[in-house]
């Protein structure tokens, strides 16, 4: 039996500084906004 093992190619890149912080800020603002909408509909 003749086995051929091929290596998998991996595409990678350097992370962009500040992206993680901006992501969490956007998620926090969105969550607060949805919470405000929920609060106004129930009050």
Buried (B, 14 or more C-beta within 10 A) or exposed (E): EEEEEEEEEEEEEEEEEEEEEEEEEEEEEEEEEEEEEEEEEEE
